[in-house]
Amino acid sequence: MNLLRLSVVGVGVAFLVAGCGGRRSNAKVDFSQMGPSINSKRYANLEKIAAKDLKCDQELTPQYLGENQYQMIGCNVEGIYELKCKVGQCSWIPDVRARAEFDMGCSRFDLKTSKLDPVTTGVAGCGKRAAYRLSTLGRGYSWILNSPVAQDEVPAQAAPAPTPAPADEVPVPTEL
C-alpha cells in the first residue's frame, strides 16, 4: 500500500514540476527579466490569453515593457497586456486595441494608444479616435467605450477662388 501511495505522490509531484501540460512551454522565458510580479503560472495564463486574442497558435515571444506591461508577439501581430494585482489577486488587462479594432473598424496595426488617466486610454487611427475606460468584470477586466467614436477633423478643401474676367472684356449689360 505504501508503494502505491508513493507512486501516486511521485506522479503528482512530476505533474506539478512539469506544469499543467498543454502545447506551450515557457522554458525559454527568463522570469528574472520579466518584472517582479510574473511567475510561470501567470505567464502561462498570459500566453493563453494572448494566443486567443492574437489568433495565433504558434509560439509567442514576450517582451517586458516595464510597470507590469508585457508585449506578446507572434504570427506577425502583437498585443500589449498589463498584470494588475490587488491583495494578492492578479488579472491580465487585455489589449485595448482588440476592442477598438471592432468599434472603430480599423486594424490594430493602425491604432495608437495614449494613457489619459489611470483607468482611461485614448485610441486613434484610421481618421478616428475614441476613449476607453477600464472596467472590472467579475475577477477580470474589460475595456468599455467611454466616448463616441469620433472622426478626426479633415481639413476642408478651400473652394476655388473665382477667376476674374480679363481686363479687356467688359461685361455687357443685358436689357430686360
N, C-alpha and C positions, 0 to 999 in steps of 0.2 A: 504494500500500500504506500509506503514511504517513497518507493521508486516511482510510482505513478504520480504522486504529488510533486516530487522533484522534477519530473518530466513536464508536467503542466506549468510549474513555476518557470522552468527553463524556456519553454515556448513563449510564455508571457513576457519574460524579460527580453527575449530575442525580438518579439513583436514591438516592444517599446523602444528598443535600441534602433530597430530598422525603421520605425515610424509607422504610419497608418497605411502604408502601401500606396498604390497608385502609380501613374506613369511618370510623375515628375520627381526630380531629385534635386535637393538643394545642397548637395555635397560640394558643389563648385562655389558656393556663396561663402564669403569670409564675413561672418557676422560681426567681427571686431571693427569692420569698416562700414557697417550698416546702421550706425546710430545706437543710442543707449536703450531704446525700447523694443528692439526687434529680437526675436528668438526663432528657432526653427518652426515652431507651431504657428506663430504669427506670419512668418514668411510663407509657409505652405498655404495659409489662408489667402494671403495677398496674391500668390501665384494663381490660385484657383479663381479668384475674383477677376484678376487681370486677363486671364486666358478667356474667360467668358465674355468680358467686356470688349476685348480686342478681337474676339472671334479668331483666336489663334491657338492651335493645338500643338505648335512647336515649342521648343524650349525658349523661355523668356529670359532676357538679360536685364538684371536690376541695376539701378544706379541710385545711390543715396544722395539726395539733394540738400539735406540739412533740415533741421527743425521737424523731424519725423515725416518728411516728404520723400517719396520714392518714385522714380520713373521706371516703368516697365516697358521693355522694347521687344518686339517680336513680330514676324510676318509683315514687316515694313510699316508698322504702326506703333504708336507709343501712347501710354497713358500715365497720368500723374495721380498718385494716391497718397493720402495722409493718414497716419495712425494717430487716433485720438484716444487718450486714456483718461478715465475718471475713476478714482478709488479702485485702482487695480483692474477695472474692466476696460478692455480696449476694443475698438471697432475701426474698420477701414472706411474712410470717406472716399466715395468714388470720384472719378474724374468728372468735373462739371461739364466738360466738353461733350461727354456722351449724351447728357440731357440736352445741351444746347444744340447739338447736331440735329436732333429731332425737331426741336422748337423752331430753329432758325432755317432749317432746310439747307444746311451748309456743312461741308465735310469738316471733320475735326482737324484736318491738316490746315485748314484755312482759318481756324479760330484761335484767337489770342485771349488770354485771361489777365485780369488785374484784380488784386485784392482791394476791395473798397472799405471794408472794416472786418473785424474778426469773424463774422458769420455771413458776409455778403461778398460775392465775387462778380465782377463785370466780365462779360464775354462780348467780343467784337469780331466780325468777319463777314465777308460777302456783302458788304454795304449795310450790315445790320448790327444792332447792339442790344443787349439785354442785361438785366441784373438777376442774379440767383441768390437765394437765401438758403443757408444750410439748416436743415430741419432734422430733429431726431425722430426716428421712425422705429418704435419698439426699442430694440437694442442697437439698431444700426442708424445710419444717416442717409439722407436723400437731399437732392437739390430741388428747390421749388422756384419756379419762375416768379420773380418779385417785381416785374415791370412788364409793360407791353414790349413786344419785340419791335424796336423802332428802326426805321430806315434811316441810315445816316444821310444827312443832307447832301445832295449832289449839287454842286454849283450850277445854277441856272445859266443856260447859254444866253448871252446877250442877243437881243433881237438885232438884225442887221439895220444899220443906220440908213435912213432914206437917202437915196442918191440925188443930189441937187441937179436941176436941169442945167444943161450947158448955158453959158452966159450969152451966146449968140441966139439962143432960142428964147423967144418971149412968148409966154402963154397968150393964146388968142382967146379973148372973152367970147363966150357964146351968148347969143341972144335968146331970150325966151319968148 
